[in-house]
C-alpha cells in the first residue's frame, strides 16, 4: 500500500459524482487504460465513499472490459468480477484470485476536493 507522501504525481480523473456508486469507468491515464471504481464502504458503520484504480485489461479474456465488471466482496477483499469469464480481481492489489499469474496493475487512488485522483 502506498502512502500519499510516496506518490510524486496525482492525475485528476473526474468528479466523484460522475461515477455511479459501486460501479466503474474507464479512463486513459498516459497510455494506460485504467478501470476506476467508486465503492461505498460500509465496514466502519457509516457509509464512506472509496475509490480504486486497476488496469482495465483482463488478460484472461484478452479484452479491456474490467471497468464494466461487477463490484463486490469475497471475504474481506473488495473485488471486481470480469464481465467475460467472471474472474475476480482484488481492487487494492490487482491480484486475480482464480489465476494469480494473470494479475493486473493497481494504482493508488484518492478523493480530494470532490474529484477522483490516481497516483503514479
C-alpha positions as CSV (number, residue, x, y, z in Angstrom):
1,X,0.0,0.0,0.0
2,X,1.3,3.5,-0.9
3,X,1.2,6.5,1.4
4,X,0.2,9.9,-0.1
5,X,3.8,11.1,0.8
6,X,5.3,8.4,-1.5
7,X,3.3,9.5,-4.6
8,X,5.1,12.0,-6.7
9,X,2.3,12.8,-9.2
10,X,-1.5,12.7,-8.9
11,X,-3.7,12.8,-12.0
12,X,-7.3,14.0,-11.8
13,X,-9.7,11.6,-13.4
14,X,-13.2,13.1,-12.9
15,X,-15.6,14.3,-10.3
16,X,-16.6,11.6,-7.8
17,X,-20.3,12.2,-8.7
18,X,-19.6,11.2,-12.3
19,X,-19.1,7.6,-11.2
20,X,-22.3,5.8,-10.0
21,X,-21.6,4.2,-6.6
22,X,-20.4,0.6,-6.8
23,X,-19.6,0.8,-10.5
24,X,-16.5,1.7,-12.5
25,X,-15.5,3.8,-15.5
26,X,-12.6,3.5,-17.9
27,X,-10.0,6.3,-18.1
28,X,-6.9,6.9,-20.2
29,X,-4.0,7.8,-18.0
30,X,-1.0,8.5,-20.1
31,X,-1.0,5.4,-22.4
32,X,-2.7,3.1,-19.9
33,X,-6.4,2.1,-19.8
34,X,-7.4,2.3,-16.1
35,X,-10.6,1.0,-14.5
36,X,-11.6,3.4,-11.8
37,X,-14.2,2.3,-9.2
38,X,-16.3,4.2,-6.8
39,X,-17.3,1.9,-3.9
40,X,-19.4,2.6,-0.9
41,X,-17.6,1.1,2.1
42,X,-20.0,0.2,4.9
43,X,-17.4,-1.8,7.0
44,X,-16.9,1.1,9.6
45,X,-20.7,1.6,10.2
46,X,-21.3,4.9,8.4
47,X,-21.1,4.5,4.6
48,X,-17.9,6.1,3.2
49,X,-17.0,6.5,-0.5
50,X,-13.7,4.9,-1.6
51,X,-12.1,4.8,-5.0
52,X,-9.8,2.2,-6.6
53,X,-7.8,2.0,-9.8
54,X,-6.7,-1.1,-11.6
55,X,-5.8,-2.0,-15.1
56,X,-8.8,-2.2,-17.4
57,X,-7.4,-5.1,-19.5
58,X,-8.4,-8.6,-18.4
59,X,-5.7,-11.0,-19.5
60,X,-8.0,-14.0,-19.0
61,X,-10.2,-13.0,-22.0
62,X,-7.8,-10.6,-23.8
63,X,-10.1,-7.6,-23.7
64,X,-10.3,-4.2,-22.0
65,X,-13.5,-4.8,-20.0
66,X,-12.9,-4.6,-16.3
67,X,-14.4,-1.2,-15.8
68,X,-17.8,-2.8,-16.7
69,X,-17.4,-5.6,-14.2
70,X,-19.5,-6.3,-11.1
71,X,-18.1,-4.9,-7.8
72,X,-18.5,-6.9,-4.6
73,X,-16.5,-8.6,-1.8
74,X,-15.0,-12.0,-1.3
75,X,-14.5,-12.2,2.4
76,X,-12.6,-9.0,3.4
77,X,-11.5,-8.3,-0.2
78,X,-13.2,-5.8,-2.4
79,X,-13.1,-7.2,-5.9
80,X,-14.4,-6.7,-9.4
81,X,-15.7,-9.7,-11.4
82,X,-14.8,-9.6,-15.0
83,X,-17.9,-9.4,-17.3
84,X,-16.5,-12.1,-19.6
85,X,-15.2,-15.1,-17.6
86,X,-16.1,-13.8,-14.1
87,X,-12.5,-13.9,-12.7
88,X,-12.2,-11.8,-9.6
89,X,-9.6,-9.1,-9.3
90,X,-8.7,-7.5,-5.9
91,X,-9.2,-3.8,-6.3
92,X,-6.5,-3.0,-3.8
93,X,-3.7,-5.2,-5.2
94,X,-4.9,-6.2,-8.7
95,X,-4.4,-9.9,-7.9
96,X,-6.5,-12.3,-9.9
97,X,-7.9,-14.6,-7.3
98,X,-8.5,-17.6,-9.7
99,X,-5.4,-17.1,-11.8
100,X,-2.7,-15.2,-9.8
101,X,-0.3,-15.3,-12.8
102,X,-2.9,-13.1,-14.6
103,X,-2.9,-10.3,-12.0
104,X,-3.2,-6.7,-13.2
105,X,-1.6,-3.5,-12.2
106,X,-3.2,-1.4,-9.4
107,X,-2.6,2.3,-8.6
108,X,-3.2,4.3,-5.5
109,X,-6.5,6.4,-5.8
110,X,-8.0,9.0,-3.6
111,X,-10.8,11.5,-3.3
112,X,-9.8,15.1,-2.8
113,X,-11.8,18.3,-3.4
114,X,-14.7,16.2,-4.8
115,X,-12.5,14.7,-7.5
116,X,-11.0,11.2,-8.1
117,X,-7.2,11.2,-8.4
118,X,-4.9,8.4,-9.5
119,X,-1.3,8.3,-8.2
120,X,1.8,7.4,-10.1
